[in-house]
Amino acid sequence: MKREFAVIGLGRFGGSICRELSAEGMDVLAIDTTESKVNEFRNIASHAVIADATDERVLKELGIRNIDHVIVAIGEDIQASILTTLMLKELGIKKITVKAQNDYHEKVLNKIGADQVIHPERDMGRKIAHSIISNNILDHLELSDDHSIVEIKASNKLVGRTLVDLDIRANYGCNVVAIKSGETKEINVSPMATETISQNDTLVIIGADRDISRFEKQLVIED
């Protein structure tokens, strides 16, 4: 079953998150008060609506309670960010990720129950989008516009299988360049094909973004 996300605030940061989640095939509800921004995402997100997220009645009408994960990416209006987060908590949203403007804003968001607080100046939209999709995706480093290195925590679909069994290069077009042991913390660079993946191991994978995305969808993202 496909997970559903909502992105509130379609500025530079929120727009980046929305684009990346949509590119990964996720259902995304894009929300902003500005018509021009919403129009920009009508053909990108699953749904794009002009709405005031500080209005609880509006949030209910949008069916926000049915969304698995809401990302609050409101720009400079800290009050609106805090109020929206409070309403989402009261509506029982499972997971709320909020963009913070400064350390004070972050403290307030943590106190009112935001599940994850992020600073856009520290984090790239693509990296955060990948971490939102799956807790198993630990890190994401862009090598170029279309190639990356990712650190992936071994999912249940990977544990107990060998690299030769998975044949990641042939099946997905990307390469496992290292495995970090969850027990010993040792890093095995250029692991043998007979290497068995264990619980809590971390795989370092390099490849084209489209191939890594395919690999993540098949073997990493868990329902």
Disulfide bonds with the S-S distance in Angstrom:
none
